[in-house]
Amino acid sequence: MLTQGLYEVLESSTTQVSIKLSDASHPIFQAHFPNNPILPAFTHLEIISDVFNLEIKSVKKAKFTTIVLPSQTLTYIRDENKFKVFCEEKIVASFVL
């Protein structure tokens, strides 16, 4: 599984999940821009699928506004088929599935 060991769930409900990302030693950070680790944008979709137990069949809209780094805490908020991702109260990505 791509996201195994990538994050720890801190809080979880049906509409909101907060996670803490692993440090830069996780393989996904090692593979994406070596020596400048960032979370690959598509990984947000994997995390959404995991934490909300969804099968994502299509993405109607995706917007990535801020780079996400190792060890950051992210909050995923769900409103039916719309998702917003926050880091320290700043939106870093949004999706319509």
N, C-alpha and C positions, 0 to 999 in steps of 0.2 A: 504494500500500500504506500502510495506516494507521500502521504502526510503522516505516516506512523512516526511518532516521536517528535513531530514538528511543533506541537503545541500542547498546552495543558489547559483544560477547561476550568475557569475560575468560578463562573456563575452561569446558570442555564435555565431558560424558561422556553415556552413555545414561541415567543416573539423576540427574545433577546439572549445572546450568548456572548460572554466575555472570555477571551483566551489570552494566554501568555505564550508568546513564541519562544522557541528554544534559542540557544545561543548560535553563533555563526558556525559551530562545528557540525550542525546538521547537514547531511548530504545535499539537500536542496539549495542551501546557501553556498555550499562549496562549488556547485555546478553553475550557478547563475552569477556571472561577473566575479570570477576569482579575485581575491584581494580587495573586493568592493562588494561584499555580500548584501543582496536585497531579496525580498520575497518576490518571486515571479508573479506577475499579475494574475495569470490563470489559476494560481494556487488558491486564490480567494474562492473560486468556484468549487474546488475540491473541499475546502473547509466548510463552505455553506452546505454542500451535499452531506458531509460527515455530521456536522453538529445539529442540523435540522432534519436529518434522516430523509433526504430528498433524492429523487432520481432526476437529474437535470437533463431535459431532452433538448432544450434550445435556449439560447440567450438572445433576447430581443434588443437589449441595450446594455452596454457596459461602459463605464466611465471610470478612469483611474486618474486621481488628482495629485496624489502624493506618494513618494517612495516609502515603502515599509521596510524597516531594518530588523535584524535579529534582536531578540529579547524584548521587543515592544509588546504592549498589551493592546489588543484589538477588541472592539465590541461590534458584533453583527446584529443589526436590528431588522426584523422581518415585518413587513406589512403585506400580507397575502403573497403575491408574486414579485414584490419589490423588496430589495435589500439595500441597506446602507451600512458602510463599514467606517467605524470611527477609531481614531487613535488619539488619546488625550483630548477628547471633545472636538477634534478636527476631522472632517470627513476625508477619507482617503480613497474611497471607491464606492460606486453604486451600480446596481444591476436591476434589470427587469427580465424576468425569466418567462 
